């Protein structure tokens, strides 16, 4: 009993020390979030964001290595020497056209803040804190975390976490499997009026495919998603289009269900080629995102800490039931016990991937979420190390 009391007292003291350290860095973390937001960079092009994060962590005493695993905009930063190695994931890529409309500027700053706060007590708590800079989460295939996993970057990490901005807080959001791929049709040019019979219309091939997908929607699972854009539709109205392309994304609740959906969707694109005589090439989709496996014990600890900071989690809300997104953090969760909670930034009716959401990601509520998310993760890591059963389970994995 005395040992348990001492452990709780030590945990409280560690949390207070972590809070004080985070408070010292709060202004610079907020400035970092705003700077990344003002300079959006697409996946695998995040040179400035990667550099700014590396500089901040280096100044905080972390051992930083950039360009890891042959990815120029990936990095790893470590502090502490405890046996329990806790990974904190940093994302910092933006979306084309709408900038940081998914709030990765906040993710980057929250993760850096959590690590800086945790480093203050890491050795005493028995923790090694590892910040993993993971580029290109938005690319939908062969992304940063997937490539880092394949190349061994996560080999020494026992558990992983990150917090993602959203309209409201979720402890265990529904994160489903996804695959993105490019479709290319090749036909034959001809004068569209004088000699149309000599042409092979690649645009018609895409039209047939999209029509087939529309008809397919009646025969897919309720949770499946199919969405895409035409990336090239032809060159001139009086030339039969010989080259068209599209980028599509498919999603299902699990990777196994995604594979079933993939076959059906590919048949639709094959139908376009067959109907027009065009040649079809599908590129990508070979390294999909998996569904997320939230670690229940870690999730409970995060929720308790977030609620102590004033965060509120709706247990039964229609928006929670409808919510389904995808991330390569799912792939991490299949390899390592992980959590990926969402943190609200008081933005409704604006939602992720809208320009209005991007605007909210540098407002006061987002700056507060940065603080709450960073401190919530740091405190959760301290609790993980203090929980003997949980830490024993995590350490037994390696």
DRENDO-1510 file (C-alpha; in Angstrom, 1 decimal, always signed):
<recs>
REC; n; res; u; v; w
REC; 1; UNK; +0.0; +0.0; +0.0 .
REC; 2; UNK; +2.8; +2.4; +0.9 .
REC; 3; UNK; +4.5; +1.6; -2.4 .
REC; 4; UNK; +1.4; +2.5; -4.3 .
REC; 5; UNK; +1.0; +5.8; -2.5 .
REC; 6; UNK; +4.6; +6.7; -3.2 .
REC; 7; UNK; +4.1; +5.8; -6.9 .
REC; 8; UNK; +1.0; +8.0; -7.1 .
REC; 9; UNK; +2.9; +10.9; -5.4 .
REC; 10; UNK; +5.8; +10.5; -7.7 .
REC; 11; UNK; +3.5; +10.5; -10.8 .
REC; 12; UNK; +1.9; +13.7; -9.6 .
REC; 13; UNK; +5.3; +15.3; -9.1 .
REC; 14; UNK; +6.4; +14.2; -12.5 .
REC; 15; UNK; +3.3; +15.6; -14.1 .
REC; 16; UNK; +3.7; +18.9; -12.5 .
REC; 17; UNK; +7.3; +19.1; -13.6 .
REC; 18; UNK; +6.2; +18.2; -17.2 .
REC; 19; UNK; +3.6; +20.9; -17.1 .
REC; 20; UNK; +6.1; +23.5; -15.9 .
REC; 21; UNK; +8.5; +22.5; -18.7 .
REC; 22; UNK; +5.7; +22.7; -21.3 .
REC; 23; UNK; +4.7; +26.1; -20.0 .
REC; 24; UNK; +8.3; +27.4; -20.6 .
REC; 25; UNK; +8.0; +26.3; -24.3 .
REC; 26; UNK; +4.4; +27.3; -24.8 .
REC; 27; UNK; +5.0; +30.5; -26.7 .
REC; 28; UNK; +7.6; +29.0; -29.0 .
REC; 29; UNK; +5.4; +26.0; -29.7 .
REC; 30; UNK; +2.4; +28.2; -30.6 .
REC; 31; UNK; +4.7; +30.2; -32.9 .
REC; 32; UNK; +6.0; +27.0; -34.5 .
REC; 33; UNK; +2.4; +25.9; -35.2 .
REC; 34; UNK; +1.5; +29.2; -36.8 .
REC; 35; UNK; +4.7; +29.2; -38.9 .
REC; 36; UNK; +4.1; +25.7; -40.3 .
REC; 37; UNK; +0.5; +26.8; -41.0 .
REC; 38; UNK; +1.7; +29.9; -42.9 .
REC; 39; UNK; +4.1; +27.8; -45.1 .
REC; 40; UNK; +2.2; +24.7; -46.1 .
REC; 41; UNK; +4.2; +21.9; -47.8 .
REC; 42; UNK; +3.0; +18.8; -49.6 .
REC; 43; UNK; +3.9; +15.3; -48.7 .
REC; 44; UNK; +7.6; +14.4; -49.0 .
REC; 45; UNK; +8.3; +18.2; -49.7 .
REC; 46; UNK; +8.1; +19.4; -46.0 .
REC; 47; UNK; +11.7; +20.7; -45.9 .
REC; 48; UNK; +10.9; +23.8; -43.8 .
REC; 49; UNK; +8.6; +22.1; -41.3 .
REC; 50; UNK; +11.0; +19.2; -40.8 .
REC; 51; UNK; +13.9; +21.6; -40.3 .
REC; 52; UNK; +12.0; +23.8; -37.8 .
REC; 53; UNK; +11.0; +20.8; -35.7 .
REC; 54; UNK; +14.5; +19.4; -35.7 .
REC; 55; UNK; +15.9; +22.7; -34.6 .
REC; 56; UNK; +13.5; +23.1; -31.8 .
REC; 57; UNK; +14.1; +19.6; -30.5 .
REC; 58; UNK; +17.8; +19.9; -30.8 .
REC; 59; UNK; +17.7; +23.1; -28.8 .
REC; 60; UNK; +15.7; +21.2; -26.2 .
REC; 61; UNK; +18.4; +18.7; -25.7 .
REC; 62; UNK; +17.2; +15.9; -28.0 .
REC; 63; UNK; +19.6; +13.8; -30.1 .
REC; 64; UNK; +18.2; +14.6; -33.6 .
REC; 65; UNK; +18.8; +12.7; -36.9 .
REC; 66; UNK; +17.3; +14.0; -40.1 .
REC; 67; UNK; +16.8; +12.2; -43.4 .
REC; 68; UNK; +16.3; +8.8; -41.8 .
REC; 69; UNK; +15.5; +5.7; -43.8 .
REC; 70; UNK; +16.3; +7.5; -47.1 .
REC; 71; UNK; +13.4; +10.0; -46.5 .
REC; 72; UNK; +14.8; +13.5; -46.7 .
REC; 73; UNK; +11.9; +15.0; -44.7 .
REC; 74; UNK; +11.7; +12.4; -42.0 .
REC; 75; UNK; +13.6; +12.6; -38.7 .
REC; 76; UNK; +14.0; +10.9; -35.3 .
REC; 77; UNK; +14.7; +12.8; -32.1 .
REC; 78; UNK; +15.5; +11.0; -28.8 .
REC; 79; UNK; +15.8; +12.0; -25.1 .
REC; 80; UNK; +16.0; +10.0; -21.9 .
REC; 81; UNK; +17.4; +6.5; -21.3 .
REC; 82; UNK; +14.6; +4.6; -19.6 .
REC; 83; UNK; +13.6; +1.1; -20.6 .
REC; 84; UNK; +10.1; +2.0; -21.9 .
REC; 85; UNK; +10.5; +3.7; -25.3 .
REC; 86; UNK; +7.5; +5.8; -26.1 .
REC; 87; UNK; +7.1; +7.1; -29.7 .
REC; 88; UNK; +5.3; +10.4; -30.4 .
REC; 89; UNK; +4.4; +10.8; -34.0 .
REC; 90; UNK; +4.8; +14.2; -35.7 .
REC; 91; UNK; +3.0; +14.9; -39.0 .
REC; 92; UNK; +3.5; +18.2; -40.9 .
REC; 93; UNK; +2.4; +17.8; -44.5 .
REC; 94; UNK; -0.5; +19.9; -46.0 .
REC; 95; UNK; -3.2; +19.3; -48.5 .
REC; 96; UNK; -3.1; +20.7; -52.1 .
REC; 97; UNK; -5.2; +23.8; -52.5 .
REC; 98; UNK; -6.4; +24.1; -49.0 .
REC; 99; UNK; -3.2; +24.1; -47.0 .
REC; 100; UNK; -3.3; +22.9; -43.4 .
REC; 101; UNK; -7.0; +22.0; -43.6 .
REC; 102; UNK; -6.3; +18.9; -41.6 .
REC; 103; UNK; -4.3; +20.7; -38.9 .
REC; 104; UNK; -1.0; +19.0; -39.2 .
REC; 105; UNK; +0.6; +22.2; -38.0 .
REC; 106; UNK; -1.0; +21.5; -34.7 .
REC; 107; UNK; +0.0; +17.8; -34.7 .
REC; 108; UNK; +3.7; +18.8; -35.3 .
REC; 109; UNK; +3.7; +21.3; -32.4 .
REC; 110; UNK; +1.7; +19.1; -30.1 .
REC; 111; UNK; +4.1; +16.2; -30.6 .
REC; 112; UNK; +7.1; +18.4; -30.1 .
REC; 113; UNK; +5.6; +19.9; -27.0 .
REC; 114; UNK; +4.7; +16.5; -25.5 .
REC; 115; UNK; +8.2; +15.3; -26.1 .
REC; 116; UNK; +9.8; +18.4; -24.6 .
REC; 117; UNK; +7.6; +18.2; -21.5 .
REC; 118; UNK; +8.2; +14.5; -21.1 .
REC; 119; UNK; +12.0; +14.7; -21.5 .
REC; 120; UNK; +12.1; +16.7; -18.3 .
REC; 121; UNK; +11.2; +13.6; -16.3 .
REC; 122; UNK; +12.0; +10.8; -18.7 .
REC; 123; UNK; +15.0; +9.3; -16.9 .
REC; 124; UNK; +13.3; +9.4; -13.5 .
REC; 125; UNK; +10.1; +7.9; -15.0 .
REC; 126; UNK; +12.0; +5.1; -16.7 .
REC; 127; UNK; +11.1; +6.4; -20.2 .
REC; 128; UNK; +13.0; +7.0; -23.5 .
REC; 129; UNK; +11.0; +9.5; -25.5 .
REC; 130; UNK; +11.3; +9.3; -29.3 .
REC; 131; UNK; +9.8; +11.8; -31.6 .
REC; 132; UNK; +9.3; +10.4; -35.1 .
REC; 133; UNK; +8.9; +12.9; -37.9 .
REC; 134; UNK; +6.6; +11.2; -40.3 .
REC; 135; UNK; +6.1; +12.9; -43.7 .
REC; 136; UNK; +3.4; +12.6; -46.3 .
REC; 137; UNK; +0.5; +11.3; -44.3 .
REC; 138; UNK; -2.0; +12.7; -46.8 .
REC; 139; UNK; -0.6; +10.9; -49.9 .
REC; 140; UNK; -2.8; +7.8; -49.3 .
REC; 141; UNK; -0.3; +5.2; -50.4 .
REC; 142; UNK; +3.3; +4.3; -49.6 .
REC; 143; UNK; +3.3; +7.2; -47.0 .
REC; 144; UNK; +5.9; +8.2; -44.5 .
REC; 145; UNK; +4.9; +5.9; -41.6 .
REC; 146; UNK; +4.5; +2.9; -44.0 .
REC; 147; UNK; +8.0; +3.4; -45.4 .
REC; 148; UNK; +9.5; +4.0; -42.0 .
REC; 149; UNK; +7.9; +0.8; -40.7 .
REC; 150; UNK; +9.3; -1.2; -43.6 .
REC; 151; UNK; +12.7; +0.3; -43.1 .
REC; 152; UNK; +13.0; -0.5; -39.4 .
REC; 153; UNK; +12.5; +2.9; -37.8 .
REC; 154; UNK; +10.0; +1.6; -35.2 .
REC; 155; UNK; +12.1; -1.4; -34.2 .
REC; 156; UNK; +12.9; -0.1; -30.7 .
REC; 157; UNK; +9.6; +1.7; -29.9 .
REC; 158; UNK; +7.2; +0.0; -27.4 .
REC; 159; UNK; +4.2; +2.2; -27.9 .
REC; 160; UNK; +3.2; +5.1; -30.1 .
REC; 161; UNK; +0.8; +8.0; -29.9 .
REC; 162; UNK; -0.3; +11.2; -31.5 .
REC; 163; UNK; -3.3; +13.6; -31.3 .
REC; 164; UNK; -5.1; +14.9; -34.3 .
REC; 165; UNK; -7.3; +18.1; -34.5 .
REC; 166; UNK; -11.0; +17.7; -35.3 .
REC; 167; UNK; -14.3; +19.4; -34.7 .
REC; 168; UNK; -14.6; +17.7; -31.4 .
REC; 169; UNK; -12.8; +15.3; -29.1 .
REC; 170; UNK; -12.8; +11.5; -29.7 .
REC; 171; UNK; -10.9; +9.0; -27.6 .
REC; 172; UNK; -11.0; +6.1; -30.2 .
REC; 173; UNK; -12.1; +7.5; -33.5 .
REC; 174; UNK; -13.2; +5.2; -36.2 .
REC; 175; UNK; -10.2; +4.9; -38.5 .
REC; 176; UNK; -10.6; +2.6; -41.5 .
REC; 177; UNK; -8.4; +1.1; -44.2 .
REC; 178; UNK; -7.7; +3.1; -47.4 .
REC; 179; UNK; -5.9; +2.8; -50.7 .
REC; 180; UNK; -5.1; +5.6; -53.2 .
REC; 181; UNK; -4.1; +4.9; -56.8 .
REC; 182; UNK; -3.8; +6.6; -60.2 .
REC; 183; UNK; -5.7; +5.4; -63.3 .
REC; 184; UNK; -4.3; +6.1; -66.8 .
REC; 185; UNK; -6.1; +5.4; -70.1 .
REC; 186; UNK; -4.4; +5.6; -73.5 .
REC; 187; UNK; -6.4; +5.8; -76.7 .
REC; 188; UNK; -5.7; +7.4; -80.1 .
REC; 189; UNK; -6.0; +11.0; -81.3 .
REC; 190; UNK; -8.1; +11.9; -84.3 .
REC; 191; UNK; -10.0; +14.9; -85.6 .
REC; 192; UNK; -13.1; +14.9; -83.5 .
REC; 193; UNK; -15.4; +16.0; -86.4 .
REC; 194; UNK; -13.7; +14.9; -89.6 .
REC; 195; UNK; -12.4; +11.5; -88.6 .
REC; 196; UNK; -13.8; +10.5; -85.2 .
REC; 197; UNK; -14.1; +6.9; -86.3 .
REC; 198; UNK; -10.3; +6.7; -86.4 .
REC; 199; UNK; -9.9; +7.8; -82.8 .
REC; 200; UNK; -10.0; +5.8; -79.5 .
REC; 201; UNK; -11.5; +8.0; -76.9 .
REC; 202; UNK; -9.7; +7.7; -73.5 .
REC; 203; UNK; -12.1; +10.2; -72.0 .
REC; 204; UNK; -15.0; +7.9; -72.8 .
REC; 205; UNK; -13.2; +5.1; -71.0 .
REC; 206; UNK; -13.1; +7.2; -67.9 .
REC; 207; UNK; -16.7; +8.1; -68.3 .
REC; 208; UNK; -17.7; +4.5; -68.5 .
REC; 209; UNK; -15.6; +3.6; -65.5 .
REC; 210; UNK; -17.2; +6.4; -63.4 .
REC; 211; UNK; -20.6; +5.4; -64.5 .
REC; 212; UNK; -19.9; +1.8; -63.5 .
REC; 213; UNK; -18.6; +2.9; -60.1 .
REC; 214; UNK; -21.9; +4.9; -59.6 .
REC; 215; UNK; -23.9; +1.7; -60.3 .
REC; 216; UNK; -21.5; -0.3; -58.1 .
REC; 217; UNK; -22.4; +1.8; -55.0 .
REC; 218; UNK; -25.7; -0.2; -54.6 .
REC; 219; UNK; -23.6; -3.4; -54.1 .
REC; 220; UNK; -20.9; -2.4; -51.6 .
REC; 221; UNK; -20.9; -2.4; -47.8 .
REC; 222; UNK; -22.5; +0.6; -46.0 .
REC; 223; UNK; -19.1; +1.6; -44.6 .
REC; 224; UNK; -17.2; +1.5; -47.9 .
REC; 225; UNK; -16.2; +4.7; -49.6 .
REC; 226; UNK; -15.2; +5.4; -53.2 .
REC; 227; UNK; -14.1; +8.9; -54.3 .
REC; 228; UNK; -11.8; +10.4; -56.8 .
REC; 229; UNK; -11.0; +13.2; -59.2 .
REC; 230; UNK; -10.1; +13.4; -62.9 .
REC; 231; UNK; -6.5; +14.6; -63.2 .
REC; 232; UNK; -6.4; +14.9; -67.0 .
REC; 233; UNK; -9.4; +14.9; -69.3 .
REC; 234; UNK; -7.9; +15.7; -72.7 .
REC; 235; UNK; -6.1; +18.5; -74.5 .
REC; 236; UNK; -8.6; +20.1; -76.9 .
REC; 237; UNK; -12.3; +19.8; -77.6 .
REC; 238; UNK; -11.6; +19.1; -81.3 .
REC; 239; UNK; -9.2; +16.3; -80.7 .
REC; 240; UNK; -10.3; +12.8; -79.6 .
REC; 241; UNK; -8.7; +12.5; -76.2 .
REC; 242; UNK; -5.9; +9.9; -76.3 .
REC; 243; UNK; -4.8; +10.3; -72.7 .
REC; 244; UNK; -6.9; +10.7; -69.6 .
REC; 245; UNK; -6.2; +10.0; -66.0 .
REC; 246; UNK; -7.8; +10.0; -62.6 .
REC; 247; UNK; -6.8; +9.6; -58.9 .
REC; 248; UNK; -9.1; +7.5; -56.8 .
REC; 249; UNK; -9.3; +6.5; -53.2 .
REC; 250; UNK; -11.2; +3.5; -51.8 .
REC; 251; UNK; -11.9; +2.8; -48.1 .
REC; 252; UNK; -13.3; -0.1; -46.1 .
REC; 253; UNK; -13.5; -0.9; -42.4 .
REC; 254; UNK; -10.7; -3.5; -42.6 .
REC; 255; UNK; -7.9; -4.3; -44.9 .
REC; 256; UNK; -9.5; -7.6; -45.9 .
REC; 257; UNK; -12.7; -5.8; -46.9 .
REC; 258; UNK; -10.7; -3.2; -48.7 .
REC; 259; UNK; -9.2; -5.9; -50.9 .
REC; 260; UNK; -12.6; -7.1; -51.9 .
REC; 261; UNK; -13.7; -3.6; -52.8 .
REC; 262; UNK; -10.5; -3.0; -54.7 .
REC; 263; UNK; -11.3; -6.0; -57.1 .
REC; 264; UNK; -14.8; -4.6; -57.8 .
REC; 265; UNK; -13.6; -1.0; -58.4 .
REC; 266; UNK; -10.7; -2.2; -60.7 .
REC; 267; UNK; -13.3; -4.1; -62.7 .
REC; 268; UNK; -15.1; -0.8; -63.3 .
REC; 269; UNK; -11.9; +0.7; -64.7 .
REC; 270; UNK; -11.4; -2.4; -66.8 .
REC; 271; UNK; -14.9; -2.0; -68.2 .
REC; 272; UNK; -14.0; +1.5; -69.5 .
REC; 273; UNK; -11.0; +0.1; -71.3 .
REC; 274; UNK; -12.9; -2.8; -72.8 .
REC; 275; UNK; -15.8; -0.6; -74.0 .
REC; 276; UNK; -13.6; +1.9; -75.8 .
REC; 277; UNK; -10.6; -0.1; -76.8 .
REC; 278; UNK; -8.3; +2.0; -74.6 .
REC; 279; UNK; -5.3; +0.7; -72.7 .
REC; 280; UNK; -5.5; +0.8; -68.9 .
REC; 281; UNK; -2.7; +1.3; -66.4 .
REC; 282; UNK; -3.2; +1.4; -62.7 .
REC; 283; UNK; -0.4; +2.9; -60.6 .
REC; 284; UNK; -0.1; +2.8; -56.9 .
REC; 285; UNK; -2.4; +1.3; -54.3 .
REC; 286; UNK; +0.2; -1.2; -53.4 .
REC; 287; UNK; +0.9; +0.1; -49.9 .
REC; 288; UNK; -2.5; +0.8; -48.4 .
REC; 289; UNK; -3.4; +2.3; -45.0 .
REC; 290; UNK; -4.8; -0.3; -42.5 .
REC; 291; UNK; -7.6; +0.2; -40.0 .
REC; 292; UNK; -6.6; +1.6; -36.6 .
REC; 293; UNK; -6.3; -0.7; -33.5 .
REC; 294; UNK; -6.5; +1.6; -30.5 .
REC; 295; UNK; -4.9; +0.2; -27.4 .
REC; 296; UNK; -7.6; +0.3; -24.8 .
REC; 297; UNK; -5.4; +0.7; -21.8 .
REC; 298; UNK; -3.5; +3.6; -23.3 .
REC; 299; UNK; -6.8; +5.2; -24.4 .
REC; 300; UNK; -8.2; +5.1; -20.9 .
REC; 301; UNK; -5.2; +6.9; -19.6 .
REC; 302; UNK; -5.3; +9.6; -22.3 .
REC; 303; UNK; -9.0; +10.2; -21.7 .
REC; 304; UNK; -8.5; +10.6; -17.9 .
REC; 305; UNK; -5.7; +13.1; -18.5 .
REC; 306; UNK; -7.6; +15.0; -21.2 .
REC; 307; UNK; -10.7; +15.2; -19.0 .
REC; 308; UNK; -8.6; +16.5; -16.1 .
REC; 309; UNK; -7.6; +19.4; -18.5 .
REC; 310; UNK; -11.3; +20.1; -19.2 .
REC; 311; UNK; -11.7; +18.2; -22.5 .
REC; 312; UNK; -15.2; +16.6; -23.0 .
REC; 313; UNK; -15.8; +13.4; -25.0 .
REC; 314; UNK; -19.3; +12.7; -26.4 .
REC; 315; UNK; -20.1; +9.1; -25.7 .
REC; 316; UNK; -23.2; +8.8; -27.9 .
REC; 317; UNK; -23.4; +11.4; -30.7 .
REC; 318; UNK; -24.5; +10.9; -34.3 .
REC; 319; UNK; -21.4; +12.7; -35.5 .
REC; 320; UNK; -19.2; +10.1; -33.7 .
REC; 321; UNK; -21.1; +7.3; -35.4 .
REC; 322; UNK; -20.7; +8.8; -38.9 .
REC; 323; UNK; -17.1; +9.7; -38.4 .
REC; 324; UNK; -14.7; +7.6; -40.4 .
REC; 325; UNK; -11.3; +8.6; -41.7 .
REC; 326; UNK; -8.0; +6.9; -42.6 .
REC; 327; UNK; -4.4; +7.4; -41.6 .
REC; 328; UNK; -1.1; +5.5; -41.8 .
REC; 329; UNK; -1.1; +5.6; -38.1 .
REC; 330; UNK; -3.3; +2.5; -38.6 .
REC; 331; UNK; -0.3; +0.7; -40.0 .
REC; 332; UNK; +1.7; +1.7; -36.9 .
REC; 333; UNK; -1.0; +0.3; -34.6 .
REC; 334; UNK; -0.8; -3.1; -36.3 .
REC; 335; UNK; +2.8; -3.3; -35.3 .
REC; 336; UNK; +3.0; -1.4; -32.0 .
REC; 337; UNK; +0.3; -0.6; -29.3 .
REC; 338; UNK; -0.9; +2.9; -30.3 .
REC; 339; UNK; -3.5; +5.6; -29.8 .
REC; 340; UNK; -4.7; +8.3; -32.1 .
REC; 341; UNK; -7.3; +10.4; -30.3 .
REC; 342; UNK; -8.9; +13.5; -31.8 .
REC; 343; UNK; -8.9; +16.9; -30.1 .
REC; 344; UNK; -11.6; +19.5; -30.7 .
REC; 345; UNK; -10.7; +23.0; -31.9 .
REC; 346; UNK; -14.2; +24.6; -31.6 .
REC; 347; UNK; -14.6; +24.9; -35.4 .
REC; 348; UNK; -18.1; +23.7; -36.3 .
REC; 349; UNK; -19.7; +23.9; -38.8 .
REC; 350; UNK; -16.2; +23.8; -40.4 .
REC; 351; UNK; -14.8; +20.2; -40.6 .
REC; 352; UNK; -11.5; +18.7; -41.7 .
REC; 353; UNK; -10.3; +19.3; -45.3 .
REC; 354; UNK; -12.3; +22.5; -45.7 .
REC; 355; UNK; -10.5; +25.9; -46.0 .
REC; 356; UNK; -12.6; +27.1; -43.1 .
REC; 357; UNK; -11.1; +24.4; -40.9 .
REC; 358; UNK; -7.6; +25.5; -42.0 .
REC; 359; UNK; -8.5; +29.0; -40.7 .
REC; 360; UNK; -9.5; +27.6; -37.4 .
REC; 361; UNK; -6.2; +25.8; -36.9 .
REC; 362; UNK; -4.4; +29.0; -35.9 .
REC; 363; UNK; -7.2; +30.5; -33.7 .
REC; 364; UNK; -7.3; +30.7; -29.9 .
REC; 365; UNK; -9.2; +27.4; -29.5 .
REC; 366; UNK; -6.6; +25.6; -31.6 .
REC; 367; UNK; -3.7; +27.1; -29.6 .
REC; 368; UNK; -5.5; +25.8; -26.4 .
REC; 369; UNK; -5.8; +22.4; -28.1 .
REC; 370; UNK; -2.1; +22.4; -28.8 .
REC; 371; UNK; -1.5; +22.9; -25.0 .
REC; 372; UNK; -4.0; +20.3; -23.9 .
REC; 373; UNK; -3.0; +17.7; -26.5 .
REC; 374; UNK; +0.7; +18.1; -25.7 .
REC; 375; UNK; +0.2; +17.9; -22.0 .
REC; 376; UNK; -2.3; +15.1; -22.3 .
REC; 377; UNK; +0.2; +13.0; -24.2 .
REC; 378; UNK; +3.0; +13.7; -21.8 .
REC; 379; UNK; +0.9; +12.8; -18.8 .
REC; 380; UNK; -0.3; +9.7; -20.5 .
REC; 381; UNK; +3.3; +8.6; -21.1 .
REC; 382; UNK; +4.1; +9.1; -17.4 .
REC; 383; UNK; +1.0; +7.1; -16.4 .
REC; 384; UNK; +2.0; +4.3; -18.8 .
REC; 385; UNK; +5.4; +4.0; -17.2 .
REC; 386; UNK; +3.8; +4.1; -13.7 .
REC; 387; UNK; +1.3; +1.4; -14.5 .
REC; 388; UNK; +3.3; -1.8; -13.8 .
REC; 389; UNK; +0.9; -4.1; -15.7 .
REC; 390; UNK; +0.8; -1.9; -18.8 .
REC; 391; UNK; +4.5; -1.2; -18.9 .
REC; 392; UNK; +5.3; -4.9; -18.4 .
REC; 393; UNK; +3.0; -5.8; -21.3 .
REC; 394; UNK; +4.6; -3.1; -23.5 .
REC; 395; UNK; +8.1; -4.1; -22.6 .
REC; 396; UNK; +7.4; -7.8; -23.2 .
REC; 397; UNK; +6.8; -7.1; -26.9 .
REC; 398; UNK; +10.5; -6.6; -27.7 .
</recs>
